[in-house]
Amino acid sequence: MVSSNRRVPEVDLDRVDDKGPGPGPFYFWLILAVWPARDVFDGKSHPAWLAVGALLLCAALYVGVVWSSFTARVSLRTARWLLAALTVLIAVSAYGFGGRWFVLFPMLGVPCGVVVGHLVNRTGELAMVVVVGGVSCLAALVTWAAGASGGDIWSAFYGSGTAGVVTGVILRLATVVSVLKQTREELARTAVTEERLRFARDLHDLLGHTLSLMVVKAQAVRRLATRDPALAAEQAADIETVGRQALTEIRQAVTGYRGRGLAAELDGARTALTDAGISPIIRQEGPPLPPEGDALLGWVVREGVTNVIRHSGARNCEIDVRHDGGTATVEIRDDGTGEPSAGPWGGPSTGHGLDGLAERMAAAEGTLDAAPRRGGGFRLQATLPIEPSTAARHQKTPDHAC
């Protein structure tokens, strides 16, 4: 048996495919430079040519810091040097010109947060505390040295700190989401590999002994064919019996009859849905199912819940299992917004997993129905006939929801 202790794959943060925000939204905060620009136009900043040059250089450095932080081919060291130059320029300009130039400190917090948000991936959260805290203290020190009021000092300190922390946290969260997505994909690939290994071992266990036995009996038939035809016929009959049994076991392995079973899959579905942030509601009624039907409907639950987690974007998922003694039904409903892609004949495509599941259900004379629900969401229903002779004695089990 394959061990259930699955090793969580390690993710290289430097190679994470980050689909978070790009540099565009952070350029917007250059609008804060309008306030010192008004001081220049109102003649409150002298000399005017030096103030205009400082503003233009601030804007250029700001754009350079943000752009270089989001550009893979540019070293992050370049962004740090540009940020240092921007910090010095804003500190000197605010101290020298005063007035509304102190607004540049909250603006400085944005590129500071952008650089810190990328640094956290390599140096940890300490970088955010050191860099953002240092810039905030510098802003408060410069405004105090320039003789600004207590309100201006607090605004510079709080504004630059808040802007840096919020920006850094947003970028950090985007990275964490990307890491989680990549880890989920790695876990899915690992699960497929383990399932293939399990299936290969099952086939080996099924066929190894059976084929060896058939070879031995075939050799006996060959030796006895001329000396004792009756005994040879018995050996040949044994070969036929062993062969039929092997075919039955192989069909069970291929169709999933040796799976974990419905009860185990329902428990696994409850845990998986909860971990994915989806509220599970599971109801079950009716007597126990025979082993073949129990395992096959367990596969229905596994495949249906996997699709809900991966594609639906749902908040709630309901699973109803009913067995009335002659028919067993599993129905999985979600309230998500995921839409199945178009199939080759114009209808919705259920994907390879559900296609294979539909073939298994058809082989067992069952049906599988998968379609969007009115008002949103998706519905998967599997119906399997149960032979009365193989069904267990009817013991009504109470509904339960969790």
PyMOL commands that set and color helices and strands:
alter all, ss='L'
color gray80, all
select helices_A, chain A and resi 13-15+24-41+48-70+76-97+99-123+126-145+150-224+229-254+262-275+291-312+351-363
alter helices_A, ss='H'
color red, helices_A
select strands_A, chain A and resi 279-285+316-323+327-334+367-372+378-385
alter strands_A, ss='S'
color yellow, strands_A
deselect
rebuild
show_as cartoon
